[in-house]
Amino acid sequence: MIGYAAIIPGTGLSDHVGELRLLVDPAHRRSGVGRSLVRRALVDGVTRLGLRKIFVEVVAEQDPAIRMFRQNGFIAEAILRDHFRDRSGKMRDLVLLGHFVEDNWEGLRRLGIEKEVG
């Protein structure tokens, strides 16, 4: 498997929010796979699930991933200190990035996001 993206919809009072989870095989990172998966997930989250906000958690040191999410309309909302323990046991900060559909969707539509992933 090269990559995987899923949106987990919230429930109850947060049913307008979904969490994006993205995994890309290390050998295929920086090749556009993640970008394509994120865009497809955004389209599905908005058009199929009717979400108004989509968020993702990224380890703070993953600058290329954060940059890719920002290029797709995500903004930094919070830093969660020592929130993640990596495989070696080292504590890492997580950055919480949010994509607010009302703020971003029209611009992404003009850029052809639906055609790109269609």
Residue frames relative to the residue before (quaternion, step in Angstrom):
aa qw qx qy qz dx dy dz
M 1.0000 0.0000 0.0000 0.0000 0.00 0.00 0.00
I 0.3490 -0.7502 0.5318 0.1805 3.57 -0.90 0.96
G 0.8033 -0.1453 0.1324 0.5622 3.58 0.92 -0.88
Y 0.1332 -0.7728 0.6192 0.0404 3.49 -1.31 0.44
A 0.0313 0.7705 -0.6365 0.0136 3.57 -1.04 0.79
A 0.0385 0.7775 -0.6260 0.0456 3.53 -1.08 0.80
I 0.2042 -0.7278 0.6361 0.1551 3.51 -1.23 0.57
I 0.1815 -0.7679 0.6093 0.0778 3.52 -0.82 1.09
P 0.3055 -0.7813 0.5125 0.1832 3.59 -0.37 1.20
G 0.4845 -0.6410 0.5152 0.2982 3.52 -1.18 0.66
T 0.3311 -0.7282 0.5650 0.2024 3.53 -1.33 0.16
G 0.8053 0.3024 -0.2063 0.4663 3.54 -1.32 0.22
L 0.8450 -0.1151 0.1112 0.5102 3.55 -0.85 -1.01
S 0.6994 0.4001 -0.2681 0.5281 3.59 1.29 -0.11
D 0.3178 0.7874 -0.4845 0.2105 3.60 1.12 0.50
H 0.5991 0.5412 -0.3582 0.4688 3.59 1.28 0.00
V 0.6715 0.4710 -0.2608 0.5091 3.58 1.35 -0.15
G 0.0522 -0.7906 0.6090 0.0378 3.56 -1.09 0.72
E 0.3455 -0.7174 0.5660 0.2135 3.54 -1.17 0.64
L 0.2616 -0.7531 0.5878 0.1376 3.56 -0.85 1.04
R 0.0633 -0.7632 0.6424 0.0293 3.54 -0.95 0.94
L 0.0277 -0.8106 0.5821 -0.0577 3.54 -0.78 1.08
L 0.0141 0.7630 -0.6456 0.0264 3.53 -1.00 0.94
V 0.0042 -0.7740 0.6329 -0.0156 3.56 -0.95 0.92
D 0.5206 -0.6308 0.4791 0.3185 3.55 -0.89 0.97
P 0.5578 -0.6451 0.4011 0.3343 3.62 -0.81 0.95
A 0.6452 0.5337 -0.3287 0.4370 3.61 1.02 -0.69
H 0.7437 0.3881 -0.2089 0.5027 3.61 1.21 -0.40
R 0.4193 0.6979 -0.4810 0.3253 3.59 1.22 0.21
R 0.8110 0.2317 -0.2310 0.4850 3.52 -1.25 0.68
S 0.5549 0.5943 -0.3989 0.4241 3.58 1.17 0.58
G 0.6175 -0.5514 0.3451 0.4422 3.60 1.27 -0.06
V 0.4563 0.6916 -0.4491 0.3343 3.59 1.26 -0.15
G 0.6797 0.4926 -0.2941 0.4570 3.59 0.82 -0.97
R 0.6362 0.5346 -0.3181 0.4564 3.56 0.96 -0.89
S 0.6692 0.4924 -0.2986 0.4696 3.59 0.90 -0.90
L 0.6644 0.4984 -0.3065 0.4649 3.58 0.94 -0.84
V 0.6367 0.5186 -0.3301 0.4655 3.59 1.00 -0.80
R 0.6738 0.4958 -0.3088 0.4524 3.59 0.86 -0.88
R 0.6393 0.5046 -0.3289 0.4779 3.59 0.97 -0.78
A 0.6560 0.5086 -0.3127 0.4617 3.59 0.96 -0.85
L 0.6279 0.5284 -0.3372 0.4613 3.60 1.01 -0.75
V 0.6551 0.5035 -0.3170 0.4658 3.58 0.88 -0.91
D 0.6701 0.4873 -0.3024 0.4713 3.60 0.87 -0.89
G 0.6594 0.5294 -0.3111 0.4336 3.57 0.91 -0.89
V 0.7116 0.4367 -0.2500 0.4903 3.55 1.01 -0.82
T 0.7776 0.3842 -0.2099 0.4514 3.58 0.66 -1.08
R 0.7555 0.3801 -0.2175 0.4873 3.60 0.92 -0.82
L 0.7782 0.3398 -0.1730 0.4989 3.58 0.93 -0.89
G 0.3687 -0.7658 0.4616 0.2542 3.60 1.24 -0.29
L 0.3001 0.7806 -0.5009 0.2231 3.59 1.13 0.58
R 0.3184 -0.7422 0.5632 0.1749 3.55 -1.20 0.63
K 0.7768 0.1072 -0.0675 0.6169 3.58 1.27 -0.34
I 0.0707 -0.7637 0.6413 0.0228 3.54 -1.08 0.85
F 0.0641 -0.8127 0.5788 0.0203 3.58 -0.83 0.95
V 0.1244 -0.7645 0.6298 0.0583 3.50 -1.31 0.47
E 0.2714 -0.7261 0.6072 0.1742 3.56 -1.18 0.65
V 0.0212 -0.7941 0.6064 -0.0359 3.57 -0.88 1.01
V 0.5032 -0.6173 0.5039 0.3344 3.57 -1.00 0.80
A 0.5664 -0.6746 0.3627 0.3042 3.56 -0.76 1.12
E 0.6787 0.5052 -0.3000 0.4406 3.62 1.05 -0.64
Q 0.5864 0.5916 -0.3714 0.4102 3.61 1.22 -0.17
D 0.1174 -0.8545 0.5050 0.0331 3.56 0.56 1.23
P 0.6588 0.4983 -0.3494 0.4423 3.67 0.82 -0.77
A 0.6525 0.5028 -0.3199 0.4681 3.61 0.98 -0.78
I 0.6473 0.5070 -0.3249 0.4673 3.59 0.93 -0.84
R 0.6372 0.5264 -0.3200 0.4631 3.59 0.98 -0.84
M 0.6535 0.5106 -0.3138 0.4623 3.61 0.94 -0.87
F 0.6608 0.4918 -0.3156 0.4712 3.60 0.93 -0.82
R 0.6393 0.5195 -0.3287 0.4620 3.59 0.97 -0.81
Q 0.6409 0.5202 -0.3244 0.4620 3.60 1.01 -0.75
N 0.7120 0.4039 -0.2411 0.5214 3.58 1.24 -0.37
G 0.7090 -0.5304 0.2396 0.3983 3.55 1.15 0.68
F 0.4998 0.6312 -0.4465 0.3904 3.59 1.21 0.21
I 0.1293 -0.7715 0.6168 0.0867 3.56 -1.14 0.65
A 0.5389 -0.6132 0.4662 0.3410 3.57 -1.15 0.62
E 0.1408 -0.8011 0.5794 0.0527 3.54 -0.88 1.01
A 0.8130 -0.0592 0.0798 0.5737 3.60 1.00 -0.72
I 0.2261 -0.6979 0.6536 0.1859 3.49 -1.37 0.38
L 0.1774 -0.7733 0.6045 0.0715 3.54 -0.79 1.07
R 0.2850 -0.8083 0.4957 0.1403 3.57 -0.25 1.30
D 0.8594 0.0142 -0.0439 0.5093 3.55 -1.05 0.90
H 0.3248 0.7935 -0.4522 0.2456 3.55 1.06 0.79
F 0.7606 0.2804 -0.1275 0.5716 3.57 1.25 -0.42
R 0.1773 -0.7580 0.6172 0.1143 3.57 -0.97 0.84
D 0.3246 -0.7603 0.5269 0.1972 3.58 -0.64 1.08
R 0.7487 -0.4304 0.2665 0.4280 3.58 -1.29 0.13
S 0.6760 0.4730 -0.2954 0.4816 3.58 1.15 -0.53
G 0.5865 -0.6024 0.3559 0.4081 3.58 1.29 -0.07
K 0.5058 0.6522 -0.4250 0.3718 3.58 1.26 -0.07
M 0.4150 -0.7001 0.5287 0.2410 3.55 -1.00 0.91
R 0.0999 -0.7950 0.5983 0.0113 3.56 -0.97 0.94
D 0.4392 -0.6524 0.5468 0.2873 3.52 -1.24 0.55
L 0.2320 -0.7362 0.6153 0.1602 3.55 -1.23 0.57
V 0.2525 -0.7186 0.6263 0.1663 3.53 -1.15 0.70
L 0.2262 -0.7486 0.6113 0.1216 3.55 -0.90 0.99
L 0.0736 -0.7996 0.5959 -0.0110 3.55 -0.63 1.20
G 0.1294 -0.8068 0.5737 0.0560 3.57 -0.93 0.88
H 0.2065 -0.7327 0.6380 0.1161 3.52 -1.18 0.75
F 0.1482 -0.7932 0.5886 0.0492 3.56 -0.48 1.24
V 0.4280 -0.7563 0.4339 0.2381 3.54 -0.34 1.30
E 0.6681 0.5126 -0.3223 0.4324 3.62 0.79 -0.91
D 0.6859 0.4853 -0.2813 0.4636 3.59 1.06 -0.70
N 0.8052 0.3529 -0.1254 0.4599 3.59 1.07 -0.72
W 0.6127 0.6474 -0.3596 0.2759 3.53 0.93 -0.85
E 0.6580 0.5170 -0.3372 0.4314 3.61 0.84 -0.87
G 0.6486 0.5134 -0.3151 0.4652 3.58 1.00 -0.80
L 0.6630 0.4899 -0.3069 0.4756 3.59 0.96 -0.80
R 0.6110 0.5429 -0.3477 0.4593 3.58 1.07 -0.68
R 0.6500 0.5149 -0.3186 0.4592 3.57 0.95 -0.89
L 0.6746 0.4779 -0.2902 0.4820 3.57 1.12 -0.62
G 0.5477 -0.6671 0.3691 0.3445 3.58 1.28 -0.01
I 0.2056 0.8197 -0.5189 0.1286 3.60 1.10 0.51
E 0.6691 0.5041 -0.3232 0.4402 3.60 0.90 -0.82
K 0.6523 0.4992 -0.3111 0.4781 3.60 1.03 -0.73
E 0.6283 0.5705 -0.3278 0.4151 3.53 1.05 -0.85
V 0.7804 0.3177 -0.1689 0.5113 3.56 0.94 -0.84
G 0.4421 0.7544 -0.4091 0.2608 3.55 1.30 -0.32
